Amino acid sequence: MSKTPVFWGLDVEDSVNPESDDALLRLCRIHSDAGVPWSLFVAGQKARVLRRNCRHDVIAAMQEHDICYHGSYTFDYPEHAMVYGTDDDWDTALARALSIEVPGLNEVAEITGQFPTAYVQHQGNHSVATHWALRLSGVHVNNGGFGDQMPHNAWIMDSLFAGRANRSVSPQGNWSHSYDPLHPERQKPPVDPDEEFREFQEAFDRQLEMGHDHIVVFGHPCCWVLSEWWGWYEKTLSFRLSEQFGPPGVYPHDRQWRRAARRSPADSEAHYEWTARAVKWVASRSDVECLTFADYHSRLAESAGQWVTLAQVRQMARDLLQRFDALQVGDTVVSVADALVLLATLGEHVMLYNRLPEKLQIRRTIGPVELVPEIEEALTYDRAEYLVAARSVYAFVMAHGRLPHVLKPLTVNSGPAQVLMALAQAFSQDELPEKVTVPPVSAMPECAGLPIFQNARAGSTHAPPFFDNSRTNMMCRQ
C-alpha cells in the first residue's frame, strides 16, 4: 500500500510578540524528539528579529528542520506583491520582486544556515512575478499555489507545486479568544488536551479519506501562546516601509501597537501536551509518511538538461495535434510552453544548419504574461512564415525567458497557440510542407480550466479596497 505524504509546516512570521519565539523553540524540540521534522516557512522579517534578539537557541533548534521561505516582509512592505504584480508591466514587476525577495531569501539562508527549499506567499499576498522571481532565485518547491485546489501535485512554472488548498489539517485546535477592549484581563479557559487530540485525529482521518496526494498539517507558533493574531494595531492596518516605491525607509507613523492577548500558562501547556501526542500518533501510522518538502522534491525532481530524440519530438508534435495540453515526451512531461520552445528550437536549428538534429535539449519556460488573442478563423502559414514564427519564438524566449503573447510571422497575425499547432503540423512530417493550415484552436490549453488556474486570485486582507484580481487570474491561467 502506498503511503500518503504528510508535511508538517509552521508559518514562522510573528516578529512582534517575543512569546512566539519561545513557542517556536518548544515546537521544534517536540518534533525533534519525535523524529518528525517541520518545514519552517520563515519570513525574512522574523529571521532578522531573531538575529537582532540574539535568539541563538531558537535558531539552533530550527536548524534541525527544513527551512523554507515565507517572503521578506509580513506587515511592513516596500510594496505589496499583489499590487505591483497587477499594476506594473511584467519586467518592472519581476525586477521589483527580485529586489524585495532575493535579499530576504538570502538573509533567511544566512541566519538559519540553510538555503530555503520551498516558498509560500504570506497571507495570499502574491503575484505571478513573485512566484517566478523565487524560482529564478533557486527555490524549487511551492506550497502556496495560486489560491485554489489542484487535482494533484504538479510542476508549474518549473516548480513543484504541492499546495495547501483543501489538503490541510490544523494543529492549532481551540486556541483563539475574542478580545474585548473593555475587559483585557479576560483569558480563555485551558483546553481539554484529550478532547483536542480526539478532534485532531478525526480531522486528520477526514482529510486522509479525501484521497489527495498529500496532507499539510500547518499552523503558527504564536497560536500556542497567544489568543489572537498579533494585536489589533497590527491586525487591522497594513503599512509600507516607505511612502514611495523604493528601498525600505522610515515608518509612515509611530509604532504604538497593543500587545496581543496571551493564553494562560495552563492553556498553553495543555496545547503542547496534545501536540506531542498528535505528532507521535501520525508518525506511528502505517498509511502515511512524514516528509519535508526537501525530501519530496529530491524524490520527484528530474535531472536538469534533459535531451529528447528527434523521433520523440515528432511524436510529441503528433500528440499535440490530438490534444492541446501537457504531454509525455520520453521520460518526462512537457507543458505546451515547453513544447513550443522545443519546436521553435527545431526550426531555429533547421534554418541555421539546413538539417535536422538528432537530439534537442528541453528548455523549461513560462507562458505569456500578457493576454493572448482568441482567433476564431483558420490560419494558413507557408513554409517561410512558420519558420520565421519558430525563429521569432526562439529569439523571444532567449531574450525574455517567457513566451510572447502575439506574433506576426511576415503576414500572419498569430497567438502562441496557432504557432504551436502550425509547427506541430510541419515537424510531425518527414519533409517540411509548403503550407500548413491551422483550424480554429483555443487560445489556452486544457489545463487552464483546472481550479488552481481558473480561480487563481490574490486574496489578501492587505489588498486595497475593491482590488481587481482579473490580471492576476489571467497570468496564472496563461
N, C-alpha and C positions, 0 to 999 in steps of 0.2 A: 504494500500500500504506500502510495506517495504521501509525503508529509507536507502540510501547508506551512510555508514560511511565516514566522511571526517576527515583526520588527518592533522593538521597544524604543520609543522615542520620547525625548524631552525637549521642549522649546525653551532653551536657556536664554532668556531675554530680559528678565527683570533687573534693570540697572538702578532702580530707585530704592528698593527695600532690601537692606542687608540681611534680613531674616531669610530671604530666599537663597542666599549663598550657603547658609547652614543646611537648608533643606536639600540643596543640590549635593552637598557633601554627604549627607546621610543616605540619600537615594543611590549615589554612586557606590557607596560601601555596601548597601543592601544587595545590590545587583552583583557586585564583585564577589561577595560571599557566596552568592547562589550560582556563580559561574555563568551569568547571563549578561552580556554587555549591552549597554544602552547605545543608541545612536543619538548623540547630543547635538541638537541644532542650535549652534552658538551664534548669537548676534555679536557683531564687532563691538557695538556699544557696551554690551555686557562684558566681553573679554577685556576691554580696556579698563573697565571699572574694577574687575578682579585684579588686574595688574596694579592699578593705582592703589587699591586697598591692601596690596601685598598678601592676597589670599593664596599663598603657595600651597597650602594644604588642599584647598578646593581644586586648584589646577592639577596637582599631583593625582588626586582621585579621578579627575576627568580623563587623565592620560591612560587609564586602564580601559577606556571605552572608545567607541568610534566617533570621531569628531566630524561634524557636518556643519553647514553654513546656513545662517538664518538672516542674511542681509547685514549691512554695516550699521544701520540705524534701526531703532524701533519706534521712538516717538519724535525725535528731532531730526527731520530730514532736510538735507540740502534741497531736495526736490522729490516729490512723490513719484515713484516709478510709474504708477498708472497715469499720472498727468503728463510727464514728458513722453511716455510711450504712446500717448494718444495725440498730443498737440504737436510734437516735433516730427520733422521728417526722419526717415529711418536712420540715416547716417549720423544725424545730430543726436537722436535718442540713444543709439548704440554707443557713441562717444561719451555721452553723459553717464550711461550705465557703467561703462568701463571705468570712468573717472571716479565714480562713487563706490562701486563694489570691489574693484581689484584691490585698493588699499585695505578695505575691510577684510576681504578674504585672506590676504597675506598677513594681516595682523592676527587674525584668529589662528592661522597656521603657526605664526611665530610664538604667540602666547601659549598655545596648548602643546606645541611640539609636533602637531600632525597637520598635514595638508587635508582640508575637508574633502570627504568622499562625495557627499550629496548636498543638494540645495533644496530648501523650501522657502517660498516667499513669506514675508511677515504679514499676517493679518489680511491676506488677499490683496495686498498692495504690490502688484506685479505688472509687467508688460512683456511682450514677446522679445523686445530688445534686451530686457534684463535677463531673461532666460538664456538668450543666445550669448550675452556677454559672459555669463558664468560658464557656459560650455567652452567658449574661446579661452577662458582663463584656466581650464583644466579640470573642471568639475564634471563628472561623467554620469551622475545619477540625479534624478529629480523626484522628490517625494510630494511636491505640492500640486503639480499638474496645472490645468487651466481653469479649475473651478467646478468641474463636474466629473462624473464617473467614467471609467474606461471599461470596455468589455474584458480586457486582460492587459497585463503589463506589456509594454512595447517600447521600441526605440523610436523616439520622436525628437527631431532636431539633433540627431546624433547623440542623444542622451537616453539612458534607461529610465523611463517613466514608470515608477511604482507608486501610485497615488494614494491619497488618504480618503478620497470621497467614497462614501458607502462601504468603507473597509475598516473603520476604526472602532476601537473599544477604549473607553476612558478608564484610567486607573485613579481618577480624582475623587470618585464617589460623591458623598454628600458634604462637600467642602464649603459651599457658599453660604452667605448670610446677607440679607438685605440691610445695608447700612442706613440707620436713622440718625440724621444730624442732631436731633433733639435728645437722643439717648446714645451717645457714642460709647458709653461704658458697656452696653449690652453685648454679650457674646453668645454664639450658638452653643447648645449643649454638646458634649462629646458624642461622637458617632459610636454605634454599636459595631465593633470590628467583625463579629460573626455575621451580622446582617449585611454589612458592606461587602464582605468576602463572598457571601452567597449571591448577592446581586451581581458582582463582577463575574462569577462563574456562569451565571445564567446569560449575561450579556455576551460573554465570550463564546458560549456554545451557540447562541443565536447567530452570531456573526459567522462562526465556522460552518453552520448549516447552510448559509447562503452560497457556499461553494466558490467563493472568489479565490484567486490565485495567491493571495497573501492577506494577512491581517496586520494592522498597525495599532499597537497599544501605545497611545501617546498622551502626555499631559504636560503640566507646567510646574516646576518645583515650588513656585510661590503658593500654589494651591494647598500644599501640605501645612503651611504655616499662616496663611492669610485667609480671610473670609470674604475678600472682594478683590477685584482687579486693581492693583496699583495705588488706588486713592483717586478721589473724584477729580482733582485738578488734572491729573494725567489721563484719566479715563474719558473725559468729555471734550478735551481740546487737543488738537494736534498742531504741532509747531514746525517751523522751519528754522534751521540754524542761521539762515541769512535771509533778509527780506528780498534780496536779489539772487538770481542764479549765480552759482559760483562756489568757491570753497566755503566750508563751514565758518561762520563768524559768530558774533555776539548774539545772545538770545533777544528776541523782539520785545520781551518784557521780563520782569523778575520771575524767579523760580520759587515762589512760595506755595508749595504743594502741601496738602494734608496727608500725613502718613496713612497707609492703608490699615484697616481694622485687622487685628490679629485673631487667630483662633487661640483658644486656651491651650496651655501645655498638654493637658489631659486629652483634649480633642486631637491635637497633632500626633501624640503618641499612639492613640488608637488607630489613626490612619497609617502610621508607619508599621504598626503591628500587622494589619491585614494586607498591606502592600508586600511585606516579606512573604506572607503565606501565598499570595497570589502569584508572585513570580516563581516560587518553587513548584506550585501546582501546575502552571503552564509548562515549565521546563520538564516536569516528570511525565508529561503526556507522550504517548507513542504516535499520535496522529499529527503532531506539529513539530517544527524545529525552530528554535530561536536563532535568528541570524542578524547580523548587522548589514547595512547597505554595502559596506566594503566586501563582505562575504558574498552577497548576492551578485554584485557586479562582477567579481572575479569568476563566479560560476557561469555567467551568461555572456560575458564580453568576448568578442571576436578579435583576432589579431588585426592590427591596422595594416593598410596597404594590400588588401586582398586583390588578387588577379582573377579574371574570368576569361574563358576562351572565346574566340570569335563565334564558334558554334553556339555557345551558351548565350551570347549577346543576341544572336539571330533568333534563338528560341524565345528569349525574352521579348523581342520585337513582335513575334507572332502571338505570344501570350497577351501582350498589351492590346493588340487589335481585338482580342476576345473580351478582355476585362480591364477597365481603366482603374487600376488600383495597385497597391504594393504587391510585389510578387517575388517568388523564389527564383534566384539565379545562382546556379551552382550550389554551394553550401551555405549561402547567405540569403537574406531578403533585402530587396532594394525598394525604396519609395519611388513614386513616379518622378520626383525631382531627381533622385539619383539615376533613374533610368534615362531621363532626358540628357543628363550630363554624359552618361556612357555613350549614347547615340551621337551626341554633339562631338564628343572626343573622337569617335569613329569617323565622322565627317571631316573633322579637322585633320586627322591623320591622312585620310584619302587625298585631300587637297594638297597637303604638303609633300607627300611621298608617292602619290599615284599608285598606291597599293593598299591592301587591307592588312592590318596587323594580326599576328597570331593570338595575342592576348591584350586585354585592356585592364587597367587598374581602376577599381571603384573609387570615385571621389564623392564623399558624402557632402551634401549641401542642404540648404533650406529652400522652401518655395518662395514665391513672390510675396513682397510685403506691401505692395500697392494693389488696388482692386483689379482683378483680371477681367477681361471683357467676356460677355456672353455673346457668342457668334452663332446665329441661327441658320446660316446658309452654308452649303458645301463650299470648300475652298480647293482650288487646283494649284499645285506647285509644279513648275517644270524643274528639271534637274539643277539648273543654276540656282533657282530660288530655294529649294530645300537644302542645298549645300551651303548657300550663303546663310540661311537660317541656322544651320548647325554651327558654322563658324561664329555667328553672332552670339549664340548661347554660350559657346565655349569662352569667348573673349569676355563676356559679361560676368560669367561665374568666376573666372580667374581674377577679374578686377574687383568684384564686389562680394564674392562669397555667397551669392544667392541667385535665384533665377530672376530674369526680367519678367515684368508683368505684361508687356506688349512687345511685339517685334514687327518689323516691316522688311522682310527679305525682298528687295527690289520693289515689286508692286503689290505684294500680298499683305494686307493688314491682318495680323495674327495675334493670338494669345499663345501661351506656352503649351496648352493642351493640343491645339491644332498643329503646332510644330512637332510635338512629340509623336502624334499619330502619322504625320507625313514622313518623319524619319523612320518610324516603325515599319511603315509600308515599304519604304525604299530599301532598308537594310535587312528586311526579312527575306529578300530575294537574292539569288546568286549574282545577278547583274543589276546595276543601278538603272531603274526605269527612267524613260524620258520625262514622264509625268506621273504624278500621284494625285488622286482626288480624295480629300478628307471629308466624309459626311458630317453633318452637324453632330457635335460632341459636347458633352457637359464641360463647363469650364473647370470643374473641380472633380477630383477622384471620388470613388465611392466612400472612402473612409471619412470624408469631410462631413458625412451625415451622422457620425457617431456622437454621443452626448458630449464627450470631452471637447470636441471641436464645435459642434453645433450650438452648445450652450456655454461656450467659453466666455468668461467675464472676469473683471477685476472688482470684486465685491466688498471692498474695504470700507469700514466706517471712516477712514481717513479721506474718502472721496469727497470732492467738492459737492455742494448742493446740485442736484439734478445732473449728476455726472453721466455722460453718454458713453456707454460701453461698446458702441457699434464698431468702432475702428479696431479695438482690441479683439472683438469677436471675429472680424474679417481676417485679421492677421493670423490668429490661431487656426482658423479653418484652412487657410492657404498654406 
